[in-house]
Amino acid sequence: MRAEENIAVAVLAAGDSSRLGRPKQLVEFKGKTLLGHTMYKVDLLGFKTKILVLGAKREEIMDKIDFNDFKVVVNTHWEQGMASSIKIGLEAAMAEEEGLDHVLFLVSDQPFLERANLIKLVHTQLTKHPKATYSQYGDNIGVPAIFCKEAFPLLLELEGDEGAKKLTRMEDFNYCTETFKKGGFDVDTEEDVQQLKQMEG
C-alpha cells in the first residue's frame, strides 16, 4: 500500500440479523466467525486505522471476538439502517486519522472475501482516481467499496437503509468497479448458513 495515501477501514457489523434470528457476525465458517474472517483479511493489509461498527447484540459479539487493534464504535441507532453505520464508521475514521484520503467499507457476512479483492479495489482507486471503487458481483455492485475524501460529504448525507450504492445514481459521481465473483453470497437466513456449511470442504 502506498504510504502517502491515508486509507482507513470501517467494518460495518451493527445489524440485528433479524431473518437469521442470531448474530450472523458469529456464524462459523472454516474455523472462524464471519466477522473474525473479515477482520483477519483486513489485518493482512496493514492499515493503521481500523474501525469496527457494532450495534445490535454487541455484548454477545464482543464476548466472542478478538478485536486486536480495531477501534470499536457503537451505533446506538442501528435500527435506522445502513446509512447510520456508514456515517458512524466514517466519522470515527476521520477522528482517528487526520488528513484521511480514503475509507474502505466492508460488511461482516461475505465469507468468500479474500485479501486479493481488497488489494484490487485499493489499487484501482489509487491509480484511476474515481470518487469510489465498488465490488461487482453479477449485475450488482456493492461492498467492499472504497471512497475518496471528495465523497465523504455525500456519505454523511445518506439516510435510513440507503447504502453507498445510491451515490452511483448521481449524475457527476464517477466510479470504478472490480469483480468479486462470490461477493453476492451473504448470510441472511438459516438456509444460507446450511449452504455455507456445504461449501466448507
C-alpha positions, 0 to 999 in steps of 0.5 A: 500500500502506498504510504502517502495515501491515508486509507482507513477501514470501517467494518460495518457489523451493527445489524440485528440479523433479524431473518437469521434470528442470531448474530450472523457476525458469529456464524462459523465458517472454516474455523472462524466467525464471519466477522473474525474472517473479515477482520483477519483479511483486513489485518493482512493489509496493514492499515493503521486505522481500523474501525469496527461498527457494532450495534445490535447484540454487541455484548454477545459479539464482543464476548466472542471476538478478538478485536486486536487493534480495531477501534470499536464504535457503537451505533446506538441507532442501528435500527435506522439502517445502513446509512447510520453505520456508514456515517458512524464508521466514517466519522470515527475514521476521520477522528482517528486519522487526520488528513484521511484520503480514503475509507474502505467499507466492508460488511461482516457476512461475505465469507468468500472475501479474500485479501486479493479483492481488497488489494484490487479495489485499493489499487484501482482507486489509487491509480484511476482516481474515481470518487469510489471503487465498488465490488461487482458481483453479477449485475450488482455492485456493492461492498467492499467499496472504497471512497475518496475524501471528495465523497465523504460529504455525500456519505454523511448525507445518506439516510435510513437503509440507503447504502453507498450504492445510491451515490452511483445514481448521481449524475457527476459521481464517477466510479470504478468497479472490480469483480468479486465473483462470490461477493453476492453470497451473504448470510441472511437466513438459516438456509444460507448458513446450511449452504455455507456449511456445504461449501466448507470442504 
